[in-house]
């Protein structure tokens, strides 16, 4: 079941995404902030995780790669993410080689 924007139940903008779960960046909304986010490693396809939300939901701490990035809720609205997948399950199986023998 999706919404009027074509989002599924497991997609949404980062400001409303669940904390503590692996999130995959789907796309960034074009604008001045998108370049800054890209420079900080928040790229489409990248796995991120919300590690903390400030009381009142006005800011969040986002784990990106090996660091934590603080974003205002308004900035987080520029990042479309998908959840419900696992980084391990989504890994390319072609990189795994079967045992010989």
C-alpha angles and dihedrals in degrees: 000000000000136000134244090276092058094253120145125224088265097052132074146123118298093247089066100032120118117266123234096028130103110262126192117212108236100180145330123239109243115255145094092298096054093070091050091050092049091050089053092053099260095134131155107274093026119128115233136169133205103231098176141010120203116235109273090028094258095130140016140197113231125195109220115177106310101344142058120243123198116219133180115235089248090056092047089059087071094065122077112201139180125215137184094070127102122227088223095052092045092052115119107264090203088074091062115086121206118238114265121240 
